[in-house]
Amino acid sequence: MTPPPRWKLAILTWIGVYPSITVLLVVLGPFLFELPIPVVTLVLSVTLVALLSFVIMPLLTRVFRPWLTRRAPTADADRD
């Protein structure tokens, strides 16, 4: 099986990252706002990467599998 184009994976990653980081900032922000920026970045990045790797991306790839694996029609297909 051919892997999906990188642009599709980039879009799918953004679909996972944007809402996740927004929710993390809303939920964890009040607890982290007084900490130094490097600590805040560490906590948010570790949490985001774990969520993306084990929860969000597996779900998104399952939901978007038909779009990810769809290929553009070739010129040969138009002749049939």
C-alpha angles and dihedrals in degrees: 000000000000116000117244119265114275092240090060091050090049091053092046091050091051090050087056099040103046099057092036095055090044092054092044091052092049094046101036100026097086090053095045105040095096095047122095114272094247090056092047090049091048094051094044095045095047091047093045095048092048092049093046095046100046107024118013106039095045088052094045094047090051093049095043097038095113091053094043094052098039112113127208113254114262127226089251091059091057091060095059 
